[in-house]
Amino acid sequence: MIPRLNLELYSALRQSDLPAALRLFRRQLPLLQFIVQAASADDRAGLEIMGIDPGHLRAPLAGLDAARKQELREILQPLI
């Protein structure tokens, strides 16, 4: 969902710029923590927020409720 930040983090690590890598990782951390809690339903909702149609979610998985989707939107918005 955040390829630019991932590439910047990778680049900082490759250049041994640990302060920059840590700063970039900390920016991503709220999103990573959110994703770990519900896996593919979060991925799907994140893609929708970014304007990408991820298709239908297969059973038995369920989509995010409105409150969780809003929480993800608030986490993702400053990162994209």
C-alpha positions as CSV (number, residue, x, y, z in Angstrom):
1,M,0.0,0.0,0.0
2,I,2.9,2.3,0.6
3,P,5.6,1.4,-2.0
4,R,7.3,4.8,-2.0
5,L,8.0,4.6,1.8
6,N,9.1,1.0,1.5
7,L,11.6,1.9,-1.3
8,E,12.9,4.8,0.8
9,L,13.4,2.6,3.8
10,Y,15.2,0.0,1.7
11,S,17.4,2.7,0.2
12,A,18.3,4.1,3.6
13,L,19.2,0.7,4.8
14,R,21.3,0.0,1.8
15,Q,23.2,3.3,2.4
16,S,23.6,2.4,6.1
17,D,21.7,5.6,7.0
18,L,20.2,4.1,10.1
19,P,18.7,7.4,11.5
20,A,16.7,7.8,8.2
21,A,15.8,4.1,8.2
22,L,14.5,4.4,11.7
23,R,12.5,7.5,10.9
24,L,10.9,5.9,7.9
25,F,10.1,2.7,9.8
26,R,8.5,4.7,12.6
27,R,6.3,6.4,10.0
28,Q,5.1,3.0,8.7
29,L,4.7,1.4,12.1
30,P,1.0,2.4,12.8
31,L,0.0,0.9,9.4
32,L,2.0,-2.2,10.0
33,Q,0.4,-2.7,13.4
34,F,-3.0,-2.2,12.0
35,I,-2.5,-4.7,9.2
36,V,-1.2,-7.4,11.5
37,Q,-4.5,-7.4,13.3
38,A,-6.8,-8.4,10.4
39,A,-4.6,-9.4,7.5
40,S,-6.3,-9.5,4.0
41,A,-9.4,-7.5,4.9
42,D,-7.2,-4.6,5.8
43,D,-5.2,-4.9,2.6
44,R,-8.4,-4.9,0.6
45,A,-9.8,-1.8,2.4
46,G,-6.4,0.0,2.0
47,L,-6.5,-0.6,-1.7
48,E,-10.1,0.7,-1.9
49,I,-9.0,3.9,0.1
50,M,-6.3,4.4,-2.5
51,G,-8.8,4.1,-5.4
52,I,-7.9,0.6,-6.5
53,D,-10.6,-2.0,-6.9
54,P,-9.3,-5.2,-5.1
55,G,-12.3,-7.3,-6.2
56,H,-14.5,-9.3,-3.9
57,L,-13.3,-10.8,-0.6
58,R,-13.8,-14.5,-0.5
59,A,-15.6,-16.3,2.4
60,P,-15.0,-16.8,5.2
61,L,-13.2,-13.4,5.4
62,A,-15.3,-10.3,6.0
63,G,-14.6,-6.7,5.2
64,L,-13.8,-4.1,7.7
65,D,-16.6,-2.3,9.5
66,A,-17.0,1.4,9.0
67,A,-15.1,2.4,12.2
68,R,-12.0,0.2,11.3
69,K,-12.1,1.4,7.7
70,Q,-12.0,5.0,9.0
71,E,-9.2,4.2,11.3
72,L,-7.2,2.7,8.4
73,R,-8.0,5.8,6.3
74,E,-6.6,8.1,9.0
75,I,-3.4,6.0,9.3
76,L,-2.9,5.6,5.6
77,Q,-3.7,9.2,4.5
78,P,-0.5,10.8,5.6
79,L,1.6,8.0,4.1
80,I,0.3,8.1,0.5
